[in-house]
Amino acid sequence: MPNIRVMHFGLGPIGAAIVKQVAQRPGFKIVGAIDIDPAKEGRDLGDVVGFKKRLGVIVSGDAKKSLKAAKPDIVVLCTSSSLKKVMPLVEQILKTKTPIVSTTEELAYPGYTHIRQARQIHDWAKKAKVAVLGTGVNPGFAMDALPIALTAVCERVDRVVVNRVQDARIRRLPFQQKIGAGLTTEQFQKKVDDGSVRHVGLTESIAMIADALGWTLDRITDDIQPKLASVTISSEFLAVDPGYVSGIIQDGVGYRKGEPVLRLHMEAYLGAPESYDSVDIEGSPRLSMKIAGGIHGDVATASIVVNSIPHVIGAEPGLHTMRDLPLPSFFAGH
């Protein structure tokens, strides 16, 4: 089997983490890298992502030229959480008939929230005869694919409750900023209102679980509250004084026949006393699962993207989700 030729599009912290994994795993060959940051352009990819050695791939700011020259087997797209923002990039990549795996959260299950864009991407991908997948640890696994898989052993499901609690001190700076760490309550509310402070994906995850279970929901709510620091707490990037926001508490709820049947509860703040992921399924049999210590968000997101690459390359043309592709597993290469 020849090496899978990978092009990296977007070299922020997650994009960089994916590069490091791909560079170290047999079975992959990095053939190109794209980023619009002038500070990264023209430099060796290994230097840009902080890899232990140079990779012999120069970061380019010209996507069209790079895609044409590199002829990748797949593009890893890590630029934005917003589907509207990545649409032009997705179109550009699919014009070169190249499959895409992306960390864009809104692409993880866009058929509920972004119907028009989802149809458009599906049409572009079918025309290009390649597959597109949005994935990550959340959305993509912890709060949707994992609970869906657990229901496989149930004869009846009445309610699903998923909790994801994280000490955000171990996460990257953009994540700490995305949960509002260091803000006043007024600043936090302003950023919640403009959409810049929130976890993107709870609605997508709820819609994915509901569709998997054959449930039609009345509505989905997504509620955000600040978690305030009671003592001074700090990460390697910032310090939060008492009374300031240390992170976020977010609840997504799916209602069916007026009842809350899907509840996704997420807490991410600096200094959470315990990090864990849990799934509770009420039904027959009742199931309760807890991952002590939780799933490390950044490592897991990079890993699930890399492990999904072979499935995306082999998939039917069109837009896919974690629900309809074969379950990915660790991919050791050759």
Secondary structure, 3 states (H helix, E strand, C coil): CCCEEEEEECCCHHHHHHHHHHHHCCCEEEEEEECCCCCCCCCEHHHHHCCCCCCCCEEECCHHHHHHHHCCCEEEECCCCCHHHHHHHHHHHHCCCCCEEECCHHHCCHHHHCHHHHHHHHHHHHHHCCEEEECCCCCCCCCCHHHHHHHHHCCEEEEEEEEEEEEHHHCCHHHHHHCCCCCCHHHHHHHHHHCCCCCCCHHHHHHHHHHHHCCCCCEEEEEEEEEECCCCEECCCCEECCCCEEEEEEEEEEEECCEEEEEEEEEEECCCCCCEEEEEEEEECCEEEEEECCCCHHHHHHHHHHHHHHHHHHCCCEEECCCCCCCCCCCCCC
